[in-house]
Amino acid sequence: MSSPAGFAAYQAVLSSGDKSNEPKDAGDTAKGNTKGEDGSHAFNSKFEDVKEIWQDGEILAVTRSQNQYKRSQQSKKRFGEYSLLLRRVLDLNDRQKPKLQLELQSDTLRREFRRLAKGLMSISLNHDPIVIYEPYRELYYYRAQVQKAAAEATDEETRQEIQLLVDFEAQYMSHTIATVTSLRDNGTIEFEWLWSLFAPGCDVVLQNTTAMAAVVEWPAVLKSYQVQVQDGVPMWVVAVTHTGFNGHKFGQVQSSFTFPSFSGTVDIAQLPVYPLAYCKHKSQLTEAAAARGQKYEAYCVNSSKTSKPPIGTTMRYEGPFWTMRDEDEYSRRGCRLYDSPSDTINGRLVIDAEGFLSQFPIFRDTLIPEASTGDQDNSDDEPFNPMSFFRPRRLFRSDTAGSSNLLSPQLQSKPLSPDQLLTCPPFVPAFSFSSRRWGLVLIDKLEDVEWNPGVYEKLQIGNRIKTTLRGIVKGHCEHLTDFDDFIQDKGRGLVFLLHGPPGCGKTMTAESIAESLRKPLYNVNGGELGTSAGSIQRGLERAFGLVSRWDAIFLLDEADAFLARRGDSVEKNAPISVFLRLLEYQAGIMFLTTNRLGDIDPAFHSRIHISIPYSDLTDSQRASIWRDLAREKCACTLSDAEAELLGTLPVDGRTIKNVLRLATLFAKTRGDEADMTMSDIVEVLPLAVGDSTVAKLSAGQAKGELSEKDALSSAMGQFIGNSWPTNQLEG
C-alpha cells in the first residue's frame, strides 16, 4: 500500500534521527522490572513514546525513533513491555494531527491509578491498558494524589511506577497546568480549558439566572464532564448527583444538563454550572440550601404518608411556575431547572410529590443504590481500539438536560444527612388551585396559608342555615366511615346544591366553609371538563381522587350542563349519565352551583343531600358586604351611613367586589400609598355598574320602582348633597 506524499515527508523526519522533539525517556534511570503473577508479562518501569499509523481502520506501522515495525509484528507486540506508553495515533484518512493517548500498561501502575482515581467515570479504569487521552484530564484531576502517592510509597517498585506519571506531568502537562492556573487564579476560564473545573466528586453549583430576579442556586456533586456534538455544534454536558425522592423514599439521583459552547473568556461564577469553591457567598448559599433541604424532606414525607388523608401540604405561593409543555408527551420538557418558567402564579396550592409522580411517572427518579461507589465492573477488559474514541458521538436534542439514570432503587428510611440536605432540589411538585395544573414551584417562595375562619360568619345567609350547614360538614369530616351504602365505597360523599341568581353568595358559601375548616378548595368550572363523556369522566375521576387524597372541598361551579334534564339525544345524555354515576362514588364534600333549578334532571334529587336556595341580596346584606369587603380588602372603613347608603344600590356581591377593586386602583392615581375612600367609590360607580344591574332594574321598573340611573343618582345625591348631577350618568 503506497503512502501519500505528505506522509512520506513526515516519515522522513521520523527516520532522520533528529530527536530534538522526542521526549526524554522517563524510565532511563529505572532499575529492575515487573512481572505479572503468571510471569507472562514483564514490565520495565520505563516510559516510551511511539507513533502509530492507521488507514482504513487498520494499523500500517508503528515507529519508535528510527525503528519501524511491520504490521504483523505490531499486532503481536504493541510495546507491551513498557509500563507507561505515549501513543501518537495518526489516521491517514482524516489528515489531522496525531491523536495522543497515554497508556498505563503495567499491573502495578494500573492498580495504583485505579486506587487513586476511585469513582472516575470518564474512562474505563478496568481496561488493559488504562487509556488517558490528550489533554490528559484524568491525570490532571488526580495529579495531587499521584504526587503524594509517589512521595509516600514505601515499596520501591511501586514508587518507580507512580513516578513515571509524575515525570510525565512535568514534561508533557506543564503548559496545560500553567495555562489553567493562570485563568483560574483570575476567576475566569475559556471553553478549551473548561474541563479543568470539573474534577469528579467536586461540589458544584447549578444556577438559573433567568427564572426570576433572584438567582436559583442548587448545590450538587459532579459526576462527570464531557463535550458532545449536537446538530454539529459542540455542547458541554455535566452529570451530577443530588438528593432525590421517588415518591416513596429518598436517595441519590444522577441528572445530566447540556449547555452550548462559548467563545472568549468568561467569569467562572457566571457559568450555569461552576465549582462551589468559586462561589463568593459560599457560606450563605450552603446555609440556605441546608434549610431548604429540611423543608424539601418534610414536604416529600407528608406526600407519602400511608395514614388517612389529608396527604400533601397546602401552602401559599407567589412566584415562577414550571409546567410541562405537553402533558400528553412523555417528556420533562418545560419542568427542568434551566427551562424558562411557563407562568407566574399567585395563590394557594398543594405540595404533593407522590401525587404528581403517580400522574406523570416520567418524573419518578430511580435512586442510585447506597452500596454503589461508582466503581466499574471488572469484567470490562475487552479488546481496545484506540481509534474508537475519536469517532464523534452525535447528540440529538432529545438527549439533553433532565435525564436520570436507570439504576435499581434501594430503601432508605433514615433521616437525611447534612450532606444530603445540602443537595436537595430547590423546587417541589405542586398542584396550583388558581391554574388547576401540576408543576414545579420554588421552595424558597412558599409561605404558610393564613386561614380566615371568621369569613364564614360574614356569609350573608340565615344564621340557622349557617349553623346547620357547618355542623353537617364538620360531622361528615369527623365520622366519614360511620355510615356507608350497602355497596362498598358507595354513597359516602356529601353533596350540596346551591341554587339562585348570580352574585348572591353561592360560591362564597363553599369558599367560607373550606376556610372555616382549614381545608383547600378545589374549584372547577363546568366548562373546563370538556363536552364529551370520555373527557368528563377522566376529569371528574382525577378531580375526585385528588379531593379525597387532600381532604379538600370540591366546588363544581356552573354545573348546569351536568345537571340538565335528559332528553332524546344519546350524545347529550352521555355526560349527564357519567356525572350521575360518579357522583355516588365520590367520598368527599361537594358543592354544586346552578342558576337554573327548574332544569335539573329528577335523578339528581336523590343524589343531592342538601339543597340551599339563594335569593337577591337585601339592602342590609349588601351594606354588610360593602362594609366587610372595604375593610378587609381595601383597608377602608366605611361608616354605617355610607354602608347603608351603598346597600341601597341594586347590585350583587360580585359587582360590589369589582367596584371596590376599581376604586382601589383609582385611588392609586393620588400616589402608591393612597388609601381608598368613599369618594373613590363614588367616582367609579357610574362606570362599574354593568348589564347585570340594568337587567335587575328593568324588572324593578315594571313594578313602578326607580330606574337604575334614578336610583344611583338619588342614593349618591343623598350622600354628597346632590352634587352628583344625573346627566353625569348619561352618555
Secondary structure in CASP SS format (residue, H / E / C, confidence):
PFRMAT SS
TARGET T0000
AUTHOR 0000-0000-0000
METHOD secondary structure of the structure
MODEL  1
M C 1.00
S C 1.00
S C 1.00
P C 1.00
A H 1.00
G H 1.00
F H 1.00
A H 1.00
A H 1.00
Y H 1.00
Q H 1.00
A H 1.00
V H 1.00
L H 1.00
S H 1.00
S C 1.00
G C 1.00
D C 1.00
K C 1.00
S C 1.00
N C 1.00
E C 1.00
P C 1.00
K C 1.00
D C 1.00
A C 1.00
G C 1.00
D C 1.00
T C 1.00
A C 1.00
K C 1.00
G C 1.00
N C 1.00
T E 1.00
K E 1.00
G C 1.00
E C 1.00
D C 1.00
G C 1.00
S C 1.00
H C 1.00
A E 1.00
F E 1.00
N C 1.00
S C 1.00
K C 1.00
F E 1.00
E E 1.00
D E 1.00
V E 1.00
K E 1.00
E E 1.00
I E 1.00
W E 1.00
Q E 1.00
D C 1.00
G C 1.00
E E 1.00
I E 1.00
L E 1.00
A E 1.00
V E 1.00
T E 1.00
R E 1.00
S C 1.00
Q C 1.00
N E 1.00
Q E 1.00
Y E 1.00
K C 1.00
R H 1.00
S H 1.00
Q H 1.00
Q H 1.00
S H 1.00
K H 1.00
K H 1.00
R C 1.00
F C 1.00
G C 1.00
E C 1.00
Y C 1.00
S C 1.00
L E 1.00
L E 1.00
L E 1.00
R E 1.00
R E 1.00
V E 1.00
L E 1.00
D E 1.00
L C 1.00
N C 1.00
D C 1.00
R C 1.00
Q C 1.00
K C 1.00
P C 1.00
K E 1.00
L E 1.00
Q E 1.00
L E 1.00
E E 1.00
L E 1.00
Q C 1.00
S C 1.00
D H 1.00
T H 1.00
L H 1.00
R H 1.00
R H 1.00
E H 1.00
F H 1.00
R H 1.00
R H 1.00
L H 1.00
A C 1.00
K C 1.00
G C 1.00
L C 1.00
M C 1.00
S C 1.00
I C 1.00
S C 1.00
L C 1.00
N C 1.00
H C 1.00
D C 1.00
P C 1.00
I E 1.00
V E 1.00
I E 1.00
Y E 1.00
E C 1.00
P C 1.00
Y C 1.00
R H 1.00
E H 1.00
L H 1.00
Y H 1.00
Y H 1.00
Y C 1.00
R H 1.00
A H 1.00
Q H 1.00
V H 1.00
Q H 1.00
K H 1.00
A H 1.00
A H 1.00
A H 1.00
E H 1.00
A C 1.00
T C 1.00
D C 1.00
E H 1.00
E H 1.00
T H 1.00
R H 1.00
Q H 1.00
E H 1.00
I H 1.00
Q H 1.00
L H 1.00
L H 1.00
V H 1.00
D H 1.00
F H 1.00
E H 1.00
A H 1.00
Q H 1.00
Y H 1.00
M C 1.00
S H 1.00
H H 1.00
T H 1.00
I H 1.00
A H 1.00
T H 1.00
V H 1.00
T H 1.00
S H 1.00
L H 1.00
R H 1.00
D H 1.00
N C 1.00
G C 1.00
T E 1.00
I E 1.00
E E 1.00
F H 1.00
E H 1.00
W H 1.00
L H 1.00
W H 1.00
S H 1.00
L H 1.00
F C 1.00
A C 1.00
P C 1.00
G C 1.00
C C 1.00
D E 1.00
V E 1.00
V E 1.00
L E 1.00
Q E 1.00
N E 1.00
T C 1.00
T C 1.00
A C 1.00
M C 1.00
A C 1.00
A C 1.00
V C 1.00
V E 1.00
E E 1.00
W E 1.00
P E 1.00
A E 1.00
V E 1.00
L E 1.00
K E 1.00
S E 1.00
Y E 1.00
Q E 1.00
V E 1.00
Q E 1.00
V E 1.00
Q E 1.00
D C 1.00
G C 1.00
V E 1.00
P E 1.00
M E 1.00
W E 1.00
V E 1.00
V E 1.00
A E 1.00
V E 1.00
T E 1.00
H E 1.00
T E 1.00
G E 1.00
F E 1.00
N C 1.00
G C 1.00
H C 1.00
K C 1.00
F E 1.00
G E 1.00
Q E 1.00
V E 1.00
Q E 1.00
S E 1.00
S E 1.00
F E 1.00
T E 1.00
F E 1.00
P E 1.00
S C 1.00
F C 1.00
S C 1.00
G C 1.00
T E 1.00
V E 1.00
D E 1.00
I H 1.00
A H 1.00
Q H 1.00
L C 1.00
P C 1.00
V E 1.00
Y E 1.00
P E 1.00
L H 1.00
A H 1.00
Y H 1.00
C C 1.00
K C 1.00
H C 1.00
K H 1.00
S H 1.00
Q H 1.00
L H 1.00
T H 1.00
E H 1.00
A H 1.00
A H 1.00
A H 1.00
A H 1.00
R H 1.00
G H 1.00
Q H 1.00
K H 1.00
Y H 1.00
E H 1.00
A H 1.00
Y H 1.00
C H 1.00
V H 1.00
N H 1.00
S C 1.00
S C 1.00
K C 1.00
T C 1.00
S C 1.00
K C 1.00
P C 1.00
P C 1.00
I C 1.00
G C 1.00
T E 1.00
T E 1.00
M E 1.00
R E 1.00
Y E 1.00
E E 1.00
G E 1.00
P E 1.00
F E 1.00
W E 1.00
T C 1.00
M C 1.00
R C 1.00
D C 1.00
E C 1.00
D C 1.00
E C 1.00
Y C 1.00
S C 1.00
R C 1.00
R C 1.00
G C 1.00
C C 1.00
R C 1.00
L C 1.00
Y C 1.00
D C 1.00
S C 1.00
P C 1.00
S C 1.00
D E 1.00
T E 1.00
I E 1.00
N E 1.00
G E 1.00
R E 1.00
L E 1.00
V E 1.00
I E 1.00
D C 1.00
A H 1.00
E H 1.00
G H 1.00
F H 1.00
L H 1.00
S H 1.00
Q H 1.00
F C 1.00
P H 1.00
I H 1.00
F H 1.00
R C 1.00
D C 1.00
T C 1.00
L C 1.00
I E 1.00
P C 1.00
E C 1.00
A C 1.00
S C 1.00
T C 1.00
G C 1.00
D C 1.00
Q C 1.00
D C 1.00
N C 1.00
S C 1.00
D C 1.00
D C 1.00
E C 1.00
P C 1.00
F C 1.00
N C 1.00
P C 1.00
M C 1.00
S H 1.00
F H 1.00
F H 1.00
R C 1.00
P C 1.00
R C 1.00
R E 1.00
L E 1.00
F C 1.00
R H 1.00
S H 1.00
D H 1.00
T C 1.00
A C 1.00
G C 1.00
S C 1.00
S E 1.00
N C 1.00
L C 1.00
L C 1.00
S C 1.00
P C 1.00
Q C 1.00
L C 1.00
Q C 1.00
S C 1.00
K C 1.00
P C 1.00
L C 1.00
S C 1.00
P H 1.00
D H 1.00
Q H 1.00
L H 1.00
L H 1.00
T C 1.00
C C 1.00
P C 1.00
P C 1.00
F E 1.00
V E 1.00
P E 1.00
A E 1.00
F E 1.00
S E 1.00
F C 1.00
S C 1.00
S C 1.00
R C 1.00
R E 1.00
W E 1.00
G E 1.00
L E 1.00
V E 1.00
L E 1.00
I H 1.00
D H 1.00
K H 1.00
L E 1.00
E E 1.00
D E 1.00
V C 1.00
E C 1.00
W C 1.00
N C 1.00
P H 1.00
G H 1.00
V H 1.00
Y H 1.00
E H 1.00
K H 1.00
L C 1.00
Q C 1.00
I C 1.00
G C 1.00
N H 1.00
R H 1.00
I H 1.00
K H 1.00
T H 1.00
T H 1.00
L H 1.00
R H 1.00
G H 1.00
I H 1.00
V H 1.00
K H 1.00
G H 1.00
H H 1.00
C H 1.00
E H 1.00
H C 1.00
L H 1.00
T H 1.00
D H 1.00
F C 1.00
D C 1.00
D C 1.00
F C 1.00
I C 1.00
Q C 1.00
D C 1.00
K C 1.00
G C 1.00
R C 1.00
G C 1.00
L E 1.00
V E 1.00
F E 1.00
L E 1.00
L E 1.00
H E 1.00
G C 1.00
P C 1.00
P C 1.00
G C 1.00
C C 1.00
G C 1.00
K H 1.00
T H 1.00
M H 1.00
T H 1.00
A H 1.00
E H 1.00
S H 1.00
I H 1.00
A H 1.00
E H 1.00
S H 1.00
L H 1.00
R C 1.00
K C 1.00
P C 1.00
L E 1.00
Y E 1.00
N E 1.00
V E 1.00
N E 1.00
G H 1.00
G H 1.00
E H 1.00
L H 1.00
G C 1.00
T C 1.00
S C 1.00
A H 1.00
G H 1.00
S H 1.00
I H 1.00
Q H 1.00
R H 1.00
G H 1.00
L H 1.00
E H 1.00
R H 1.00
A H 1.00
F H 1.00
G H 1.00
L H 1.00
V H 1.00
S H 1.00
R H 1.00
W H 1.00
D C 1.00
A C 1.00
I E 1.00
F E 1.00
L E 1.00
L E 1.00
D E 1.00
E C 1.00
A C 1.00
D H 1.00
A H 1.00
F H 1.00
L H 1.00
A E 1.00
R C 1.00
R C 1.00
G C 1.00
D C 1.00
S C 1.00
V H 1.00
E H 1.00
K H 1.00
N H 1.00
A H 1.00
P H 1.00
I H 1.00
S H 1.00
V H 1.00
F H 1.00
L H 1.00
R H 1.00
L H 1.00
L H 1.00
E H 1.00
Y H 1.00
Q C 1.00
A C 1.00
G C 1.00
I E 1.00
M E 1.00
F E 1.00
L E 1.00
T E 1.00
T E 1.00
N C 1.00
R C 1.00
L H 1.00
G H 1.00
D H 1.00
I E 1.00
D C 1.00
P H 1.00
A H 1.00
F H 1.00
H C 1.00
S C 1.00
R C 1.00
I C 1.00
H C 1.00
I E 1.00
S E 1.00
I E 1.00
P E 1.00
Y C 1.00
S C 1.00
D C 1.00
L C 1.00
T C 1.00
D H 1.00
S H 1.00
Q H 1.00
R H 1.00
A H 1.00
S H 1.00
I H 1.00
W H 1.00
R H 1.00
D H 1.00
L H 1.00
A H 1.00
R H 1.00
E H 1.00
K H 1.00
C H 1.00
A C 1.00
C C 1.00
T C 1.00
L C 1.00
S C 1.00
D H 1.00
A H 1.00
E H 1.00
A H 1.00
E H 1.00
L H 1.00
L H 1.00
G H 1.00
T C 1.00
L C 1.00
P C 1.00
V C 1.00
D C 1.00
G H 1.00
R H 1.00
T H 1.00
I H 1.00
K H 1.00
N H 1.00
V H 1.00
L H 1.00
R H 1.00
L H 1.00
A H 1.00
T H 1.00
L H 1.00
F H 1.00
A H 1.00
K H 1.00
T H 1.00
R H 1.00
G C 1.00
D C 1.00
E C 1.00
A C 1.00
D C 1.00
M C 1.00
T C 1.00
M H 1.00
S H 1.00
D H 1.00
I H 1.00
V H 1.00
E H 1.00
V H 1.00
L H 1.00
P H 1.00
L H 1.00
A H 1.00
V C 1.00
G C 1.00
D H 1.00
S H 1.00
T H 1.00
V H 1.00
A H 1.00
K H 1.00
L H 1.00
S H 1.00
A H 1.00
G H 1.00
Q H 1.00
A H 1.00
K C 1.00
G C 1.00
E C 1.00
L C 1.00
S C 1.00
E H 1.00
K H 1.00
D H 1.00
A H 1.00
L H 1.00
S H 1.00
S H 1.00
A H 1.00
M H 1.00
G H 1.00
Q H 1.00
F H 1.00
I H 1.00
G C 1.00
N C 1.00
S C 1.00
W C 1.00
P C 1.00
T H 1.00
N H 1.00
Q H 1.00
L H 1.00
E C 1.00
G C 1.00
END
